[in-house]
Amino acid sequence: MTEPRQPDDTQKGMSRRNFMKNTGLLAGGLVGGSLFGGLLTNQLQKPGAPTNTEKEDNHLLEARTFFSNAEDFLILSAATERLFPKDDLGPGAIELGVPYFIDRQLAGEWGMNAKEYMKGPFLQTGAADPYENQEEMTQDRGPNAETQVPTPAFRYQTPMTRGDIFTEGVHALEQTAQEKFETNFRNLEPEQQDEILQMFDEGKGKVNGVASTTFFNLLLQTTIEGAYADPVYGGNRNMEGWRMKEFPGPRMSYTADIEKEDFIVMKPESLRNYQGH
Amino acid sequence: MAKKLKKVDVVVVGSGWAGGVVSAELAKAGYQVVTLERGKKQDRRDYIGVKDELRYTNRYEMMQNLSPETITSRVNIEDTALPVRTRAEMMAGTDLGGGSVHWAGATYRWRPIDFELRSKTIERYGKEKIPEGMTIQDWGITYDEMEPYYDKWEKTAGISGEPDPLGDKRSNDYPNPPMLASPAVKLFKETTKKMGYHPYQVASGNLSQAYTNPDGEKLNACMFCSYCTMYGCDFTAKSDPLATVIPTARKTGNCEIRTNSLVRRVLHKDGKATGVLFTDTRTGIEYEQPADVVVLGAFSFTNNRLLMLSKIGTQYDPTTRKGTIGRNFNGQFNITFLGARGYFEKKKFNFYMGAGALGGAMSDFAGDNFDHSNLDFINGGGIEMRQYGDAAISSNHVPRGTPKWGPEFKKNSIHYANRSLVVWYTPAVMSWWHNYVDLDPTYKDEYGDPLLRITNRYTDQDRNIAKFGIEKCSEIMKEMGADIIDEDEVPEEFDHIYSGGHYAGGIIMGADPETSAVNNYLQMWEMDNLFVVGGSAFPQFGGHHPTSTIGALAYRAAEGVEKYLKEGGPLVEAKQATLNA
């Protein structure tokens, strides 16, 4: 067990930017730019290739284990970056490792629907569609709503696993790009990519087996999760997602601070720090 | 052929607050008890160092694996029900300690009117206040009779709280003072007080100080780490069965707790339960556990399904409105917990800190604390502001109108991560002739047994009470100083998302065997050595969180089982047709 960690008083009242500068964490932003550029122009360059600013990162873990086709992974990467783009607040999905996060989620029990009821008969008709198309944020409700990621409602009524849905969904993004703009999805202008993603969000895309909303909602959910889950899952690289939000990561105790009026910024710590390995 | 085990006095199905309390009490009284839990063994050490939002909150680590078994769901009695396939759509706890391990800790007693809802409503507002088809009924027990059991459970759990100024008679204060109040909790309490309401701190199963309960179990003071609801506590600072009744049961030497033991049938002969049939989920080996008394203290869905699969009692039929098993399905989910979310430009809260039940509440619009003469609904609910402590995935709320992805979403979600809070209403939920449970005709579990089918739709009562609550919450949020207020929308119809675990009814309590399955000792009218304990006994849902009522009912049932073991026979005399006049 680790000792309770108290906030570092020297960080209080500092702006986020100063805080990041002082802790040497702005460097990641520069890497990401070149990385994203590399994805667009040169598919031989390995996404997430280690650079000297990422020495402490577990970059050996950054390889595809779900998407067998590199092109599919690049389409996915480009889509996640549009959902969670790099901006002056900090890194976007690619730089945060979100595509690797999603790849690993899909390779595991969640992607394989290991704990979901997958027995038939499956009703892929109008009875299931209305739920998939609902815009409302279901997870805003319920006694545990505060602890849930707000995601659009859906009712899962397909024999496809989440992994299958992503594979079909990514192919559908590419197919749509070819039909609409006669080029690869990942080579489109960001506005054109947004236009296609918007179609999928509104249920107007065509994905084999499911409503395009079903795929889009999973894509959006996992992109947000990948930006903010513990780095052990492959996203939130260097805890940059947490830093943007001033989220400190797991701590043992806040007893000394729970009554304090001022907002307290703490240097983030990961599960690895917390478990004390 | 099932392997037959040695007969015991009592076999208990389930190890949450319901099964756990009953097991501990009977073991303490010297009876030989076997407690069967479908999930795995766990203890506090399983939660040390795993404060992992993705795993527990987003991937539902502590919830039942739905792959072997789930429920099916439909809105109308003529619809085809579809399976609820993912844990994002339905969560129910599992493993040793059950759903009582991942609970938040919010503790409320239900009100006198909740237990006598039909008769008190008629008494105050007349018979016509209850619409045709609303099947609310009295519990066959009053608040005053329940009070000692509430008191007992609160002491076992070490509940930390202050009195509700509009609360009911109590024999004792909570055993521990309320938790420290965060600035957000203070803001809620000060604001509502200024508005003329009667706020108080939510009573919590998160302990405010170190405590030893009457059974000698030691609990620690909560440290506000925020990994609370959806998690097990790594510090024994959230009261749960793992910290209290399970060790209490074990140390008597009279209780054997078997995990990975999935009960599939209650065995019975000539109107008496003879034991249960269960499967060890690790080996597939079937066992028969004979017992003098069988107690079903599992999750409400499991209690219902086991009776139906075992062909005990008469299945409720909505077309004739007769039969008691599966009657009055109800619960606090989906259309409940609506309110208003406020976004603050000038305030920034430490919302990454918190505890499951850290919060402020008020009962001004609970029960019958306000006049319903000109209102188009029955009963009421608490208003709450909670600070669970949000980790980074859940703190992504954005004002309405913000796109749900892209640059503006990113900007707003980061800006408001520590600037938004919710005030919500926790309304009571009425029961109706058309909301019930039975076995699904199509979908099966891994053993080929039918799944439980839920038929549930909304009524004007649900929509009206929700609308009322949203307005009140929005007014409070305005006074709290929010710059942007987003009111929740009232859904038109049930969308089959079973969020939060508060599903109840089906094996309900009452005084009349025509309209209830169990008496006020939770003893089956039709099988006097079978007791069915838990949320399944609620004839309708009260206007606050349910856990302490389940704990209190479990103490009541334990007393009943002991009485039965000594005296035998029905413990309560049936009253015929007195409540459905």
Contacts between the chains, C-beta under 8 A, distances in Angstrom:
chain1	res1	chain2	res2	distance
A	1	B	48	6.6
A	1	B	49	7.5
A	4	B	223	7.3
A	82	B	405	7.6
A	82	B	406	6.7
A	83	B	405	4.2
A	83	B	406	6.7
A	83	B	409	8.0
A	84	B	405	7.3
A	84	B	409	8.0
A	84	B	410	5.9
A	85	B	406	6.7
A	85	B	407	5.5
A	85	B	410	6.6
A	87	B	407	5.8
A	87	B	410	6.5
A	87	B	411	7.3
A	89	B	410	6.7
A	89	B	411	6.6
A	89	B	414	5.7
A	110	B	59	5.9
A	113	B	67	7.9
A	113	B	86	7.8
A	114	B	67	6.5
A	115	B	60	7.8
A	115	B	65	4.5
A	115	B	66	6.1
A	115	B	67	5.4
A	115	B	87	6.5
A	116	B	66	5.6
A	116	B	67	6.2
A	116	B	85	5.1
A	116	B	86	4.9
A	116	B	87	7.2
A	117	B	66	4.6
A	117	B	67	6.2
A	117	B	69	7.5
A	117	B	70	4.1
A	117	B	83	5.1
A	117	B	84	7.5
A	117	B	85	4.5
A	117	B	86	7.9
A	118	B	67	6.8
A	118	B	85	6.9
A	119	B	83	7.4
A	119	B	443	6.7
A	119	B	444	7.0
A	121	B	442	7.0
A	123	B	80	7.7
A	123	B	82	6.0
A	127	B	80	7.3
A	127	B	82	6.8
A	128	B	82	7.0
A	131	B	495	6.0
A	131	B	496	6.8
A	134	B	495	6.6
A	136	B	489	7.0
A	136	B	491	7.1
A	136	B	495	7.9
A	138	B	495	6.9
A	138	B	497	4.9
A	138	B	499	7.1
A	139	B	499	7.1
A	140	B	341	7.7
A	140	B	397	7.9
A	140	B	488	6.7
A	141	B	333	7.6
A	141	B	334	5.9
A	141	B	335	7.8
A	141	B	336	7.5
A	141	B	337	5.4
A	141	B	338	6.6
A	141	B	488	7.4
A	141	B	497	7.8
A	141	B	499	5.8
A	142	B	333	5.7
A	142	B	334	7.0
A	142	B	336	7.9
A	142	B	337	5.6
A	142	B	499	3.1
A	142	B	500	3.5
A	143	B	104	6.8
A	143	B	106	7.6
A	143	B	229	7.9
A	143	B	332	7.1
A	143	B	333	7.9
A	143	B	337	5.9
A	143	B	426	7.8
A	143	B	499	7.8
A	143	B	500	4.1
A	143	B	501	7.4
A	143	B	502	6.3
A	143	B	545	6.6
A	144	B	91	7.9
A	144	B	104	7.2
A	144	B	229	5.5
A	144	B	230	6.3
A	144	B	499	6.9
A	144	B	500	5.1
A	144	B	501	7.7
A	145	B	337	6.2
A	145	B	422	7.7
A	145	B	499	6.9
A	145	B	500	7.5
A	146	B	386	6.4
A	146	B	388	4.6
A	146	B	390	6.5
A	146	B	394	6.7
A	146	B	422	6.7
A	147	B	57	5.1
A	147	B	229	5.8
A	147	B	230	5.6
A	147	B	388	5.6
A	147	B	390	7.1
A	147	B	391	7.9
A	147	B	394	5.2
A	148	B	57	6.7
A	148	B	58	7.6
A	148	B	394	5.9
A	148	B	499	7.8
A	149	B	57	8.0
A	149	B	58	6.1
A	149	B	393	4.9
A	149	B	394	5.8
A	149	B	396	6.2
A	150	B	396	6.2
A	150	B	397	6.3
A	151	B	88	7.7
A	152	B	404	7.5
A	153	B	495	5.7
A	153	B	497	6.3
A	155	B	82	7.3
A	155	B	89	6.7
A	155	B	495	7.3
A	155	B	496	5.8
A	155	B	497	8.0
A	156	B	85	4.6
A	156	B	86	4.7
A	156	B	88	7.8
A	156	B	89	6.7
A	157	B	82	5.9
A	157	B	85	7.0
A	194	B	406	6.9
A	197	B	405	7.5
A	201	B	404	7.7
A	201	B	405	7.5
A	220	B	404	6.8
A	220	B	405	5.6
A	223	B	405	7.6
A	224	B	393	6.4
A	224	B	396	6.0
A	225	B	54	6.0
A	225	B	58	6.0
A	225	B	393	5.5
A	228	B	53	7.8
A	228	B	391	7.7
A	228	B	392	3.6
A	228	B	393	4.6
A	228	B	396	7.7
A	229	B	53	6.6
A	229	B	54	3.9
A	229	B	58	7.7
A	229	B	392	7.8
A	229	B	393	6.2
A	230	B	52	5.8
A	230	B	53	7.3
A	230	B	54	6.5
A	232	B	52	7.9
A	233	B	54	6.0
A	236	B	392	7.7
A	241	B	392	6.4
A	242	B	392	5.5
A	244	B	414	5.3
A	245	B	392	5.4
A	245	B	395	6.6
A	245	B	414	5.7
A	245	B	417	4.6
A	245	B	418	7.9
A	246	B	417	7.2
A	246	B	418	6.9
A	247	B	352	5.5
A	247	B	391	6.9
A	247	B	392	4.3
A	247	B	395	7.2
A	247	B	417	7.3
A	248	B	352	5.9
A	250	B	51	3.5
A	250	B	52	7.4
A	250	B	225	7.6
A	250	B	227	6.8
A	251	B	51	7.8
A	251	B	225	6.0
A	252	B	223	6.5
A	252	B	225	6.1
A	252	B	235	7.9
A	253	B	223	3.6
A	253	B	224	7.1
A	253	B	225	6.2
A	254	B	223	6.6
A	254	B	224	4.3
A	254	B	225	6.6
A	254	B	226	7.5
A	254	B	350	7.5
A	254	B	353	4.0
A	255	B	180	7.6
A	255	B	221	7.6
A	255	B	223	4.9
A	255	B	224	6.0
A	257	B	350	6.5
A	257	B	353	6.5
A	258	B	180	5.3
A	258	B	182	5.3
A	258	B	224	4.6
A	258	B	350	7.5
A	258	B	353	5.4
A	258	B	358	8.0
A	259	B	180	5.5
A	259	B	181	6.9
A	259	B	182	6.5
A	259	B	183	7.3
A	260	B	183	7.5
A	260	B	350	6.8
A	261	B	183	5.2
A	263	B	348	4.1
A	263	B	349	7.2
A	263	B	350	6.1
A	263	B	418	6.4
A	264	B	350	5.8
A	271	B	49	7.5
A	271	B	50	7.6
A	271	B	51	7.2
A	271	B	52	6.0
A	274	B	49	6.2
A	274	B	51	6.5
A	275	B	49	4.3
A	276	B	49	7.7
